């Protein structure tokens, strides 16, 4: 691109995440002066992921916005949003 030209692009990503081997164990912890407690590991083994990103700018300035989603336990979805700004000197 030319130094004073503007540009824009859209990006789409998707996939499937799966744990192929191993497992997570429980963690037993205790705060000073308190009782011990257990943090149980998730039983998740797989799930869909996807995202959409829009990026644009000039030679010295660019902005981006992204929305992503990931399938979680018990048929719930985790959503993420990210905005970024890049300035070149």
C-alpha angles and dihedrals in degrees: 000000000000117000092247096037125106126225140184135188137179122216129194125190133179140163150141122261120206134173105231101185144001129033140239118248131212120267121223114204139170133192118222109280093006138102124270117259135185128234107205119217120239117259092217116137106167147355147161123269130191144161147180124212131186116196129179144149147107134284093285104025132047135169130197137188125192136185120190137177134195129188111240137185121305094021093296125139128220113214127199134188126191132181123187139181125197122194122187124205 
